[in-house]
Amino acid sequence: PPEKWESSPYPVLSRTGLDRDPVDLADPEARLWLKACLGPDDLETPARFDRAAGLFLELAREKTGPRLERVSFAEAPAWLAGLKPHPEEGLLVFNAQASDFLDDGEHAALKKGLAGALAPWEDRAFWAELELPRGRDPEAGPGLHELREHRLMDGRLEGEGGGLRGVR
């Protein structure tokens, strides 16, 4: 684990990635494919990827690192609802370039599902999305992403965000 992992003011107890088809970093072809998806603008990125992938595999062997679960985006709220919070734990849900592909009805269903899944965590749950603005014209080009934050308040997800813009 990273230095001072467990002694930080808010220690990370576990990290789990949800994906409908997670890439197996132990498979050299799959790892090469994932590496090919990296942006070409930073020559240090491939080396950082190799170090991170190596660390991920090492921690996976030790069963002390992040886990990957085969869960589709639509199934994520139900999967999260299966978690049982400890009174001193919090939960951060983060997605990037995922809800961009949902229509308004699907996004509303996701919000409703996440509100239910986060409810047992009370004010210790937070959902952050790094996505394109909702309702934008898809013909307008790629556009800038915005960070949208949601927090459960009185049983409802509050905060649409848009407070941080400018990430491509």
N, C-alpha and C positions, 0 to 999 in steps of 0.2 A: 504493500500500500504506500501511497505518497507519504513523505515526511510529515509528522505531526497530524496524521489523519484522524486519530482518535482523541487528540488533546485540544482540538479546535473548540471555540465557544459553542458551536453547533455541529457536533460530530455527525458525519454521514455513517449511518448504521448499515445501509445496504444500497445498492444501485441495481436496477433491473431495467433492461431494454425490452420493449415489446415490438415485435415485427411479425408480419404474417409469413415472411419467408427469410429468416435471419441468415446472413452470410456466415459460413463456417470458416473462420480464420485459420483453422488447422489444415484446410484443403488449399494447397498451393495455387491451383487454378482460380479458385474463388477469391483468394487473397489478392492475386494479381489483377483480377477483374475489378475488385473494390479499389485497389490502388490506382487503376486507370481512370476512376471516377473523380480523382482529386483535381482541383483546379491547377492550371499550369503556371500561375503567376508567382509562386513562391518556391524557390528551389530547395528550401529546407523542409517543405511539407512532406515529401516522400520519406525522408529520413525519420521525421517525427512519427509518421504513420507506422513505419517499420518498428520503431521503439514501442509505440503504444500497442500494436498488435502483439508483439512479443511479450509485453507485460500482461496483456489480457490473457494470453494462452498460459503463461506461468501461473497467474492467479486462478485461472480456471482449473488447472491441475491440482492446485492446493485447496480448491473450493473456498477461497477467501475473497474473490473478486466479484465484479459485476456479473449478473446472470442475464441470459437472453431467453425470453419466452416466446413461443410461437403463438402470437395473438394478433388478429387483424385490428385495424383501427376501430372498426365498428364494434368489435368485441371488448375493446379496452375498458369501457366503463364497468362492464360486468366483471372483468378480471380484477379491476381495482376494488370493486365492491367486496370481493372475497378476502381482502386484506383486513386483518384485525388490528386496529391501532392500540398502541400502549399510550397511557395518558401523557407521557413525556416525549412522545414521538411526533414528528410532523411529516407531511407528505408534499413533495413537489412533483407535479406532473408537467412535463415539457414536451411540446411537439414542434417540429420545424418542417415547413414545406410538406405538410400532410393534409391539413384541413383546407388548403387551397383547392383541393380536388373534390370537395364536398359542395353540393348545391345547398341553397339556404335551408331547405327542409332537413337535409342530413346533418347540417351544422347545428340546427336547433335541437335535433334529437341527440346529438353528441353532447351539447351543453346540458340538456336535461339529464342525460345519463351520468355525466360527470358530477353534476350537482348532487345526485343521489349517492354516487360512489364516494364523494368527498364528505358527505354529511357526518359520518361517524368521527371524522377527524376534527370537526367543529372549526375553530378559527386557526387551526394548525395546518390547514391544507391550502395549497396555492397551485394554480394552473397557469402556465405561461405558454404562449404560442408565438413563434416567429414565422409569420405568414404574410402573404400579399394582402392588401386591404380587401375586405369583403365588399362585394358589389362593384368591383372595378370592371372596366371594359376589357375583356381578354384580348381584343384587337389592338389595345394601346401599347402592346409590347410587354417586356418582362416586369417593368416597374420596380419600385423599392419595397422591401419587406418592412413590416412594422412589428414591434413587440407588443402583444396584447396580454394583459395580466387579468386574471380572474381570481377572486377570493370569495369564499362562502360567507355570506353575512345574512343572518336571520333565515337560513335555509335556502337562500337564493344565491346564484353566482352573480357577483357584482363586479363592475369594471370591465370595460371593453378595451381599454388601452389605447393604442395608437400614440402613446407617449414617447416612444423611441422609434424613429423612422430613419431610413437611409441605409439599410443593409441590403446589399445585392445578393 
